[in-house]
Amino acid sequence: MSEAIVNIGLLATMDDGEGLMGLIRDAAVVIEDGRIAWVGPSSEAPASDTAFDAEGAAVIPGFVDSHTHAVFGGDRSAEFDARMSGAPYTAGGIRSTVAATRAASSEELAARTQRLLDEALRQGTTTAEIKSGYGLDVETERRLLEVAGRFTDEVTFLGAHVVAPEMAERRAEYVDLVAGTMLDTATPLARWIDVFCEEGAFDVAETRRILEAGRGAGLGLRLHANQLTQSGAAALGVELGAASIDHCTFLSDEDVDALAASDTVATFVPGAEFSTRQPYPRIDRLRDAGATWAIASDCNPGSSFTTSMPFCIALAVRDMHMTPSEAIRAATLGGAQALRRIDVGRIVPGARADLVLLDAPDPVHLAYRPGVPLVSRVWRDGVVTDRWEHRAG
């Protein structure tokens, strides 16, 4: 069965077309067997079994959220309230989520993850990465990775989130555990390995050891870096060939040049700056240098409890000085590049039929009308849906 979406006012392909978003006006898309079969002017659309009239609205690719912590237990609203009342942000709050997560059953964790991903889908997200990192012991990390694997193939092992509370005085032993037994358990369940390299978490030498162990086990590399300080982690990530360096709040000129000369993506998570009142990163130097960047939600209970990629787009435009086109591209194609995927984040023949119909004539409305629920219809693998289902490959 094939379906044509016709009378699209502006189609943002993130490929060939006008400007950064690859716009095609008065466009059509044909879907067949869950994939994009044809893209072009509505007047030239080939015959299909069914048709849907977009009535002049805009269509964009589904958002690719390349950084989430969507499997966790507990609530940290009191911590947020305290921060908004003047308390500083530190990495230590993670430990409170660890206690709640360890106490939760796998089914309880999966039920919450389902709710969060359903929420994300209704706001246009069709691909999501999910990290572990709230277990910090071998068994709970295994459970978190198994739960994440129910929802996505983009599963990331983050045993090196912070040092487990019960091993706070035995850092070296914990690093050994992460790079040894915990990694051995995680490797069959994950595609990626990540480390939080920051004050209160892991230093550059510890990070190098863990990432090199993960790479040796066949996992791709991701990295939380330069969120609170210029730690040297960004340079390390580029050196090791990480797919993505995330946060990037404080980048030196050397970091920017290294990113621009590599295929490592700088992934920004403006929801974290919103929630922590940290300075927003600026993309001026990255733009001038020709680096690639993405936007992700960083959905987590402590520092960015949002599933809304449209919200993150609006923040990136207002506070990071991205243009709307740059921000929308970063939330779609940029996220795909951060996951080293070519089948999502674009509307081109052969890609997954992940499409978002906006209740708006132009994708720019995602930033122009912040907070307004503009996503009116979502196709995931060519099927209109409002419930997140796992898909393989």
N, C-alpha and C positions, 0 to 999 in steps of 0.2 A: 504493500500500500504506500502511496505517495501523497503528500499534502503540500500544497502551495500556500505560502503566506504572501498575499498580494496587497497592492495599494499601501505599501510602506512609505511614509513620507520621507524619512531619513533612515537609511540603514547604515549602521556603523560596523563595517566589516573588520576593522583593525588590520586591513590588508590594502589592496589596490583601491583607489578612490581619492576623494578630496581630503587633504589635510592629514593630521595625525590619526584621526579616527577612521580614515579610509571610507568616507561617506559616499553613498550612492543615493541619488534622489529618485523618488517614485519607483521604488525597487520591489523586487520579489525574491523569495527564497523557496526552493523546493527541497523537501525533506523526504528521504526514503531509507527505510531500515535503520532509523536512528541516527543517520548521518546527513550532512548537507550534500545534496546531489547537484544543485545548480544555484547560482546567484547572478542577478542582473536586473535590467530594467523590467518593470512590471509588464510592459507591452510586449516583451519578448519571452515571457515565461512559457516553458513547455507545458504540455497537457499533464494533468495530475488527477489522481482519483478523487481527491477532495480539495477544497480551497477555504482559506480563512481570510477575511477582509480586515486588514489592519486599519482601515478608514483614515489613512493619513498619519497615523501615529508613528513614533520612532521605535526602532528595534535595535538592540545591542546584543553582544555576546553575553552569556551568563558570566557573572563575576567569578573570578578564580581567587579564593581566599587562601593564600599560601602560608599563613601563620595563625594557627589557633591552638588553644589549650582546652578543647571542648569536653574533655573527660575529667571530671573533678567532683568532689563532695563539698558540702558546707556552703557558707555564705560569709562575705566579708563587707557587708554594707556598713557595719560600725566603723571599720577601718577607713572606708571611703568618707564617711561623715567626719571622722577625725581629721583626715587630710584636708578636706574642704574647710575645716575650722583652724587649719594652720599647722598640723603635724607634718613632718617631712616624710617623703616616700623613701623606703629602703627595701632591699630584697628580702628582708627577714620575714615579712608577712606570709611568704610562701609556706612557711612551716605550719601555720594554722590550717591551711588547706590540706596539707599532708595528713594531719591528724584526722580530719573529717573524711578524707578520701580513703584512708586505710580502714576506717570504720564502716564504710559503705559497701554493700554487696555489689557484685558485678551487674546484676539486673537493675539495681537502683542507679548506678552510674550510667548504664546504657539508656535508661528511660530519660534521664536528664539530657544526655547527649542528643537523643532523638528530638526532644523538644527544642533544643538550641538549633539544631540543623534544620528542622522544619521552619523555625523562625527565620533563619538565614535564607532558606529557599524562597520564602514568601517575599523577601527583599531582593531577590535576584541572584543569589549565590547558587551556583550549580556544581562547583568543584571546591573541595576544602581539604587542606592538610590538617592533621590532628596529631598533637604531641602527647607523650606521656609526661612524667616529671613531677607528679604529685604523689608518687608512691615512695620512692627513694629507698626501697628495699627490693630484693629480687622478686619476691612473690607478688607484691602489689604492682610493681612496674610491669610484670608479665600480664597481670589482669588488665591494666590500663591499655596496653598495646593490643590485647585481644579484643577489648571493647572497641577501641578505635578502628580495628580492622573489620568490624561489623558494618562500618559506615563509609570507609574510604580505603583505597590502596596507598594513599599518600600519608603513611604512618611514620612518625618520627620518634625515635628513642631519645628521651631527654632525662636520663638518670642523673646527669650532671646539671641539674637545675640549681640546687644548693646542696650543701653537705647535709646528710640526714641528721636530724636533731640528736639522735642517740649516739652519733659518731662525731659530734662537733669538736671534740678534743682529739680526734684521730683522723685528721684530714687525709694524710697520706694513705691510710688504710682504706678510706672511702674511695679515693681515686683508684686504688688498686681494684676495689670491688667493681666499680663502674666499668673500668677498662678490661675486667676479667670476667668473673662469673655472671655479672649482670648483663654485660654485652653478649656473652655466649647465649644467654636465655633470650635476649631481645632480638638477635640477628634474624632468626626465621620469621619474626613477626613484624619487621619494620623495613622500610625502604631507605630511611635517612637516620643519621645521628646528629644531635645538636648539643651545644654546651652554652650555658649562661656564663660568659666571661665578663665579670664585673666585680667591683667592690662588694663584699658580702656574699659572693658566689665563688667563682674559680678564677685563678690568675692565668696569665698567658702560658706559662710552662705546663700547668695542669691541663689546660685546654688543649694544647698541642698533643700531649700524651694521649688524651681520650679520643680526640679526632683522628689521630694516626692509627689508633687501635681500631676505631670504627671503620676507617677506610680499608685497613688490612682485612677486616671481616667482610668487606664487600658492600658496605653501606655508603650512600651518598652523604655529603657533608653540608650542614647548615650551621648557623652560628648566631646567637644573641650577642651583639657587640656594640660598644660605644654608646650605650644608653645613658649612662650617668657620667662617664668620663672618657677622655681619649686614652683608652687602656692599652692600645696596641693590638687589640683583637681583630680589628678590621684588616690590618695588614697581614696578620696571620691567616685569616680566612682566605684572602686572595692568594697568598703564597701556596696554601694547601689545595686550592681549586674548589672551594666551597661553591655550591650552586647559588647560595643566597646568604647575605649578611644582613641581619634584621635589627631594627631600631635605628642605628646610624644617626643618632641625635647629635653626636659630637664627632665630626670628621675633620682631620687635618687636611691641608692641601695635598700632602703625600698620599693620604688615604684615597682622596678623590681621584688623583692621577692613577693610582694602582687599580681602582675599580674601573676606570675608563679604559684601561689597557687590557682588561680581562673580560671573561664572559660571566663573571660573578655579578649578580643582581643586588642592588641596594634596596632592601624592602623596608618601607616606612610604615609605622603603625600609629597614626595620629590619634587614635582613641586612647593610647597610653599617655600621651602628652596632655590630652584633655582631662584624664582622670587623675593624673599625678601633679599637674601644674608645673611640669618640667618645661623648659623652652622647646618650642617647635623647631625641628630641623628646617633648614632652607635648602632648596634644590638649585639655587642659582649656579653654584660652582659645578655641580653634577651636570647641569644642562650645558654649560659652557664647555665642559670637558668631553661631552658625548657619552657619558655613562648611561647605563640602563637601570631603571628603578621600577619598583612595584609598590602597591598599597595593599595592606592586609588589615584584618580586624584586630588581631592579637586577642581574640575572645578569651578571657580568663576572669576569675572571680575577684582578683585583687587590683589590677592596674588598668584593665580595659574591658569591662563587662558589657560588651556590645557585640551583636552579630550583624550589624547594619553596615554593609559596604557603602550604600549611599551616604550615610552619616560620615564615614571616613573620607569619602570623596569631597564632601562639602568642607570638612576641616582642612583637607589638603589644599583646596583652592583658597580658602580664606586665610589660613594661618601658615601654610608652607609656601605660598605664592606660586603654586602650580596654576596653569591655565586649566579651565574645565576639560579641554581635550586631553591634556597631559594626564590629568587625574583619572579620567575614565579609561584611558588606554592603560594606565598603571594598574587599575583594578581588574583588568581583563587580560590583555596580552601580557602585561608586565608580570602578573601573578603566574601565568602559564610559563613564562621564561624562568621565573624563580623556581619552578618545579621541573624545569627542563622538559616541558610538554609542548608538543606541536599540534595536538588534537583538540585543544580547548583554548578559549580566549580569543578566538577568531571565527569569523563567519566566511568560510571558504569551502569549496568542494572537498569532501573527504573528512572534514572535521566533524566532531560530535555535534549533533543538532541541539545545542544548548543555547536557547534564545530567550530574550526578555523583551516583552512588549511594554512600553511605557505609556502611561496616561499623560502624554506630552508630545508636542510636535518635534522636539529637538532634544538629544541627550543632554545638552547643557543644562536643562531644567533640573537635573540631579543635584547640581550645585546652586542653581538659580532659585530653587524652591526647597531649601533645606527643611528636613523634618516632615515633608509631605509624602505620604505613601504613593509613589508614582508607579510602582510595579503593578501592572494589571494582569499579566499572564506570563507564565514561565513554561517553556518547553525544556525538558531534560531528556536527552537521548531521543528527541523527537516526540515525546509524550507530554501533554499538558498535565501538570501535577502541582500539588501543594504539600506533598509529603516526601521527605528524603528517603530514598532507597539506596542500598549499596549497589554499586556497579563495578564490575571487574575490568581491568585493562585500561 
